[in-house]
Amino acid sequence: MSWPSTAMFLGVELPANHLIFNRQDMTKLAEFRAAERKLAEQLAHLEALQQDTQLQSELAFNDELKTLMKDYNMPARTVLAILRSA
């Protein structure tokens, strides 16, 4: 049995020898698809975190604390020392 000289690929008729992929190409494609899936999962997780009220509260506290430290010209080390002594 012989292979056909042409084949349909994505609706386009191509010479059959154009459809041969080497193993390295497929490995890169698989690696790319896996990275895409992982990125999509991480973006979904990031979106969920951004909607979290506890995170929003912590971010607001962080911003307010940094503003106070700047207003009072107080480094983090001093703030920690004050908190530890309380």
Buried (B, 14 or more C-beta within 10 A) or exposed (E): EEEEEEBEEEEEEEEEEEEEEEEEEEEEEEEEEEEEEEEEEEEEEEEEEEEEEEEEEEEEEEEEEEEEBEEEEEEEEEBEEEEEEE
